[in-house]
Amino acid sequence: LASVVCVGQIYTACAPGRHGLTCENECDCGQHEDCNDGPQGDGNCICAPGHKEECGEFGSRPVDLGLVFVNSALSDLPVDNETRRYVRQVHNATLSRTHPTPMRSMNIGVPGFRLEVAESLGLNASIGDSSVMGEVFSGRRLALGSRPYSYAYAGHQFGNWAGQLGDGRAVCLGEVVGPRNLTWEIQLKGAGRTPYSRGGDGRAAFVNGVREYLVDDALLAAGIPAVRSMALLRGEDLRKDFVIRDEWYDGKAQLRHAGIVVRVGPSLHRFGTVQLAAQRQGSAGVAKIARHALQKLAALESTDDAASWVLDKATFESSLVRDTNQVPLESPLHPSTAAQCFFRASPTPSCASTVASLDDVAAMSCLLHTLAGRFGALIASWMAGGFAHGVMNTDNMSLMGLTIDLNVFGWLDAFDDDFAPNHIDETGRYAFGRQRGIAEWNLRRLGDAMTGTPFARDYGDSQWTAHGPWVPAEATDAAVALFHQRYQQCWDARMRLRLGVPDSGMARQWADWLRETRADYPRASRALGELNLTSATQAEAAAVAVAQAAGVPVSGAGFEKLRSWMHRYQAGVGDADADRRNQILAVVPAAPMRTHFTREVAAAVAAASAADGRVVLSAASAALLGRAAAPPVLGGVDCGEAPLLFQRLSAAKAGSLFASAHETKRSEGGDLLARWMACKFAEAVPEEKRALQTSCGAQ
């Protein structure tokens, strides 16, 4: 059959070697060539890496972007001998050489570009507005020094072993050394099929890429460390660069623009990288990954993560510390706590810095121990910030202890432990309140891979064929114990920072009230920072104001609990109320990322030209990062009508010809738009729009 999958009258995949909207055409490629097949394909033959002479193809000259490629993954880790991209099981290798599949549109739009991330790689500021940006990061031309590859990994998905997975639509351009002597991997998500694509088309929906691009700002604003999104690209011709997605799995597939998210991180290894290596390569393969990962972790530990900026706002904590040499360990300002919980540079090197002197078992043990602590701090940052990842499979967990794979995430509106942002998570396995427990489960599966323990719920091809020596079995329990200790330490520290209190017990009582009343978490938190609490009388009024801002009745048991807490809170603040207010308003984002409004923003960008899309995305970034003033949450605020640009884009239908707004002054519209967006993100969420879900089918 020509069609592998057909939804309605739309073909979503073709048999290998066929292409065209109805899979009517057959490829004619040589031995060392891959066909650009599938419904989106044009039948062009793409030479496999390392075979240009056999293909008779020499291609375009690489583009010199001034990047310094080192590509340590290719030298440190086992590389697949096969260079063609056909789907297969990959044994005895951690990565496969593969080239991106070029986008076909004549024009490549770049509606999203983050200068600070680009500069961390050593790119010039002008790259964001140049045609070279579209050429290189859409896969049309290689950067000088780039040797692209995709990673092999496995994973447990929803608790079941899924076997080999891998980068099914992501291609790493390589690893570069930035101006600060840190190394970064550059990855194109949506860059076409790889050996790990299984039945997928290798592309990504542009509209879903908008969400992933924007959450970078929301995570940074909340002080949550993550793999960064440097740019968002789109093929401008829907007839040539499209995906077919059945978003809600209801048989209603739609054509959508294909996009590419350019991701940047110190390493894109996952828990599943170790799992697959343990099964197929044995401890020797795991040790190679451990050594490579530890080199990256040692570098991370020597510098401040971008998300550690929140400590610069610790005005209340600072006011309590009269002697900087007497900072208590539990304070976010203590150097050890700042490093362990907020990802600042560590005052003391860890075992990662000694990786060169470690034997294989010691290197694996060091990785398990180091990651356990970082993982506990990461999950604490999610829970304190109200972030729900949505799909905590082991293949979506970073070996660097960073947030990665932002597809079906969500943020708390109402404080609800049962909030599960993933549409297909019918049992709530990955619900907000279960993230700590799932993180432990995932860490134990990583421990299984390090200790040579057969995976939980193994079946099918998951039988191990490789052997040790392995890390001692008790190392997993030790790692889990460290994870929980670090989680509690860091959750306490982050909540103290958000509340402006030196007492962690107050933070737990506050969380209990939020949970019991399902209060609007972002608005309740911001309201605390807008209140004066210099007297017990003000504490009474404050309880009413916070309840109203958070959508909680001002009567009943829930309100009485808040009143009682508010009096204790006021007493604990003492004479440092101004510092407390300033700290909360600086640390708690004024414009939280709300799912319902993010959908509106994504739809507007999808309907816009690249130039107008950049105006909208820049305005949304300014709002989420607090660079555009949001109104106070206390009292009613009317955000007013949307600026003209947003109105026109919201009314437009995304297609091959994008809406434009030439009559709108973009500079004026951008400033106004940023303020309006900050207001829309900050306003109270109607009950029917709370806890909205996102579907994997939209990716």
Secondary structure, DSSP 8 states (H G I E B T S, - for coil): --EEEEETTEEEEE-TTEESTTS-EE----TTEEE--BTT----EEE-TT-HHHHT---S--B--S--B--HHHHHS-B-S--S-------S-SEEE--------SSEEEEEE-HHHHHHHT--GGGGGSHHHHHHHTTSS-BTT---EEE--EEEETTEEEEE---SSEEEEEEEE-TTS-EEEEEEET----TT-TTS-S-EEHHHHHHHHHHHHHHHHTT--B-EEEEEEEES-TTTSEEEE-TTSSS--EEEEEEEEEEEES---BHHHHHHHHHHT-HHHHHHHHHHHHHHHHHHHTS--GGGGGGGG-HHHHHH-SSGGG--TTSTTSHHHHHHHH----SS--GGGGGGG--HHHHHHHHHHHHHHHHHHHHHHHHHHTEE-S---GGGSBTTS-B---SS-EE-SB--TT---BTT-TT-TT-GGGHHHHHHHHHHHHHHHHHT---TT--TT-----------THHHHHHHHHHHHHHHHHHHHHHHHHHT-S-HHHHHHHHHHHHHHT-BHHHHHHHHHT---SSHHHHHHHHHHHHHHTT--SSSHHHHHHHHHHHHHHHHHTT-HHHHHHHHHHHS-SS---HHHHHHHHHHHHHB-HHHHHHHHHHHHHHHTT-S----SSS-----S--HHHHHHHHS--SSS-B--TTS-HHHHHHHHHHHHHHHHHS---GGGTT--B-GGG-
